[in-house]
């Protein structure tokens, strides 16, 4: 099920979104913002992964051999 979220943007930003949609890159404003959110979520996961990799590199991280090691 989808939920509606209203978003207020400055006129220049709204025009930029409309221009991108008109170019055919996205089917709608909603699709543009869904893709933007997906990219943000992916970036967040990648940052968390990089932190974990640095911890492991300096010996602070814990390498799990199985899911049982999470306990």
C-alpha positions in Angstrom: 0.0 0.0 0.0 1.3 3.5 -0.8 1.2 6.5 1.4 0.9 10.1 0.1 3.5 12.6 1.2 3.2 16.2 0.4 6.4 18.0 -0.4 7.0 21.7 -0.6 9.8 23.0 -2.9 11.1 26.4 -3.9 9.9 27.2 -7.4 13.3 26.8 -9.0 13.7 23.3 -7.6 10.2 22.3 -8.7 11.0 23.5 -12.2 14.2 21.4 -12.2 12.2 18.3 -11.3 9.5 19.1 -13.9 12.3 19.6 -16.6 13.8 16.3 -15.7 10.4 14.6 -16.0 9.7 16.3 -19.3 13.1 15.1 -20.7 11.7 11.6 -20.2 14.2 10.5 -17.5 11.3 9.8 -15.2 7.6 9.0 -15.8 6.5 11.4 -13.0 7.6 13.6 -10.2 6.8 10.7 -7.8 9.1 8.4 -9.7 11.9 11.0 -9.5 11.6 11.3 -5.7 11.3 7.5 -5.3 14.6 7.1 -7.2 16.2 9.9 -5.2 15.2 8.1 -2.0 16.5 4.8 -3.3 19.9 6.4 -4.1 20.0 8.0 -0.6 19.3 4.7 1.0 21.9 3.0 -1.0 24.5 5.7 -0.2 23.7 5.3 3.5 24.3 1.5 3.4 27.5 2.0 1.5 28.7 4.5 4.2 27.9 2.0 6.9 29.7 -0.7 5.0 32.8 1.6 4.7 32.8 2.2 8.4 32.6 -1.5 9.1 35.5 -2.2 6.7 37.6 0.4 8.4 36.9 -1.1 11.8 37.9 -4.5 10.5 41.0 -3.1 9.0 42.2 -1.7 12.3 41.2 -4.8 14.3 38.1 -3.3 16.0 35.5 -5.2 13.9 34.2 -8.7 14.5 34.0 -11.1 11.6 31.1 -13.4 11.9 31.4 -17.0 10.8 27.7 -17.6 11.1 24.5 -15.8 12.1 24.8 -17.5 15.5 27.8 -15.2 16.2 25.4 -12.2 16.4 24.2 -13.3 19.8 
